[in-house]
Amino acid sequence: MKLIKKGLLDTWQGLPSYGLQHEGIPPGGAMDTFSLQIANALVGNDVYDKVLEMHFPAGVYQFEASTLLAICGADFTACVDNVEVPMNQPIKVPPGAILSFKKPVSGQRVYVATRPLQDEQVSRVKILPWSMNPENVFTEEPIRILCGREWDQIKACSQQLLLSKCFAISPTSNRMGYQLMQEPLKTLASQNLLSAAVTAGTIQLLPAGQLVVLMTGHQTTGGYPRLAHVISADLPRLAQKGPGDSLRFTLTDSMTAEYEWILMQNYLQQVRNVCALKLGQHRFDHH
């Protein structure tokens, strides 16, 4: 792909790389790993292949060879040669075709997976006849959280506020963390904490009583109270929110968190299996 026009923070991202946090290196990776994996599955890529993660205004790219692509995550009104194309569906594009995004509709991050079609010369845009439209992923349901180690360091009234109020995401938020705007939470007797391990989804209480939700670019340790943790299954939904958006929290339990994570992984594996079968059948029919 050839870059025609730069976008706002277009980067190549893959799945997080775990195992190095003890050396001060965070896992990193895509903000919305769910959409990334759907996009890779639709074009037949390996689960660890990198894709383009883009924000609006997104970049403009030209394909230099026949390519199979899929667009997942946020809806930015994707167009190929100025003709709108569907999301969550594999698309063949010819050499010279130009991918652009016209208008944000929903979500904050779009993911574009590509795979060269080395054994096929595509002469026009062709949308393959199957799609994977995940349900209940980008709903407005509350973000589910687990109590953190320092949950009891805030007063009961502040615990109730955290679970009953809407929080706005601050304009200063980024890939490292979402700062939330709300009335300050009230703590019990202040304690000096030693720095401890944190991860994506950890909700920390800042000295001024404000909250920050750590995201994929988080540091590896922190000294602020860890009030709660967003469950892993809800992190992709949180990642599709951005500055100005609002969110609510609700408590859940570790058994539910584990069940929802397994459910998501099973769904992603089913998507990979179905897409591999469809792509195999399509290649056979094409030949």
N, C-alpha and C positions, 0 to 999 in steps of 0.2 A: 504494500500500500504506500502511496505517495501522499505526503502532507501538502494540502493546498492552502489551508488556512488554520492557524492555531486556535485551539479552543481554551476554555478556562479549566486548567488543571487536568488535561488529558494525560493519563499515565497507563503503562502496561502493568496489570496486576494479576496475581494468581492467588492460590490458597495460602493461608498463613503458614509460616515455617516455624514449627515449634521445636523446643529442645535447647534453646540458647538463652533463655531469659536469665539463667543463673550467671551468665556472662554480661548481662546488661543489654542484650539485643532483643527487642520485642519481636513478636511473630510477624507483624505487618500484614501485608496482603490486601485483598479487596475489602471494601467496607461491607458490601452485600454479597457474601459468598454463595448464597442460594441462587441469585440471578446469574452469577458467574457460572455456576455448575450447569444450570439449565442451558445457557448459551453454548457452552462447550459440548454438551450432549447433543444438541440439535445439529451441530455440524460434524459430529463424530470425532471430536478432539479427545485427547487424554484428559482425565480429571485435573491433572496438575498443569495443563497448558495455560499460558497467560492470555488475557484478553484486554481490550481497551476499556478502561473505566473513564467515563466522561461526565462532566457537569455542564449545565447550560450557562452561557452559550457554548455549544460543543464545536469541535473542529470539523473541517471539511476534508475528506480524503478521496483519493482517486485510486481505483484498482488497476494494477499494471498487468494482471493476468486473470484468466477465468477463475472465479472464486465462489466458494460457498460461504454464506455468512448468516448469522442469526443475531437479533437485537432483543435484549431482555432488560428487565429492571424498570427504570423510569420511562415514561412515555414523553418523548421530546418531538413527536411527529417526524419520524424518520422518513427520509426521501432518498430514492436512487434516481439520479438524473431528473430531479424535481418532481418525481411522481411518488406519492406516499406509498409506503410499503408496510406490511403488517409486522407486529412484534411476535416474539415467541414462535417463530416459524422459519424453517430454512429457506434461504433465497439464493438462487444462482445469479451471478452478475457477470457480464462480459468485460474484457479488458477495456479500460477507458471510462467505465462507469464511475459516477461521482456520488459519494454518500454524504448527505448533509442532514441537519436537524433544524426544523423551522420554528417550532413553538412548544414551550413546556406545557404539558397537560397535567401530569401527576408524577410524583417521585422526584428524587434529587440526583440519582446516579444511573446512567445507562451503561450497559455492557454489550460490547460488540465482539463476537467470536468469529474468526475467519479460518478457512482451510483452503489451500490452493487445489484447484481441480486439474491435476497434471495430466490426466488421461482423457480430458474432455475440453473441447473448444466451445464456449458458450457465446452465442451470437446476440442474445437478447436477455433481458431480465426474466427469470422464471421462478415463480413462487411454488415450492413443492407442497403437495396437498396434505400435509399434516401439521399439527401445531401442539404445543404443550402450554396450556394456559393455566398456571397454578391458581388454585382458589384459596381464598381466605389468607393470603399472604400480606397484602397491603391494606388491611382493614383498619378502621379507626378504633378497634378494640383496645382496651388498656394494655400497656406493656407489663408483662408479668415479671415479678421480682422475688428474690429470696432474701430473707433477713441476713444482714452482714454481721461481722464480728462485733462491731460497735453500735448495732441497732439500738441498744438500750442506753446509749449515751445521750439521746435526745428525749425530751419530755414527751409524755403521752399525747399532749395536744399537738406537738409537732409530728409525731408518728401519724396521728389522724389526718393532719393537714397533708402530709406526703401522699397518703392513700386516697384522699378525697378531692384534691384540687387539680386543676389543669396547670401545666407548666409550659411556659413558652421557651423555645430554644433561642439563646442569645445570638446576635449577629457576630459575636467574637468566637463562635464555635468553629471547630475544624476537625480534621481527621484524628487528632490526638484526643479530643474530648468535646462533649456538648455541655456548655454552661447553661444552666436553667435559671430562668428569672421567676422569682416568687418572693413572698415575704420571708424574711430570715427565719430559719428554724431555731428553736430554743434548746440549748443543751443543758445537761445537768452539770455537776462540778467538772470544770475543765481538767483534762489529763494530758500529760505529755506522752505521746506515743512514739515508739520506735518505728522506723520505716519497715514496712512489710510488703510482701508480694501483692501485686494487683494484676488485673487482667481486663480484657475487653468486657464491658458491661458492669464493671465495678462502679458504684455510686459513692462518691466521696463528699464529705461535708467540709466546705472551706471555712476558714476562720471567721468570715463575715456572716456565716449562716446560710450561704448559698450552696447549691448542689452542682456537681459536675459528674457527668456520665462518661467514663473512659471509653474511647472507641479504638479502632484498629491500630492507630499510631501511638498508643499509650506508652508511658514509661513503664519500667519493669517493677519498680517499687515506689511506695508513697507513704508519707507520714500523716496524712489526714485520715480521720475516722472513715471506715468503710461501712456505711449504713446498710447497703443492700447490693445485690447483684442482679442485673438483667439476665434472665435465662437465655441460654444459647439459641434456642429456637426462635426467640423474638428479636435477636440482634439484627437480622436482615431487614425486618420491618422498621426497626429504629433507624437503621442506616439510610432508609429511603425518606427520612425526615430531614429537615434542614432549618436554617435560621428563619425565624418567624412562625414556624409550625408549632403546634401545641401537642402535648401528650399527657396521658394519665398513667398512673401506676396502680397495680393491684398485687396483693401478696398471693403467692402460691407455695407449694411444698416441693421438696427435692424429688419425690416420686413422680409428680406431674412433670417437672422439668426434664427428668430423664426420659419419661414416656414420650413427651413432645419432641425431644431431640431424636430419639430412635424412629419415631414416626416420620420426621423430616428426612432422615437418612434413607429409610426404606423407600420413600417416595422418589428421592433423587436416583436411587439405584434402579427403580422401575422405569424412570424416564430414560436413563442411560440404556437400559435393555431394549425398550421400545424404539428409541431413536436408532440404535445400532441395527435392529431388525429392519426398520423402514428404509434406512440408507442402503443396507445390503440388497433389499428387494429392488430399490430404485436403480442401483448400479447394474443389477442383473437385467432388469427390463430395458434399461438404456442400451446396454450392449446387444 
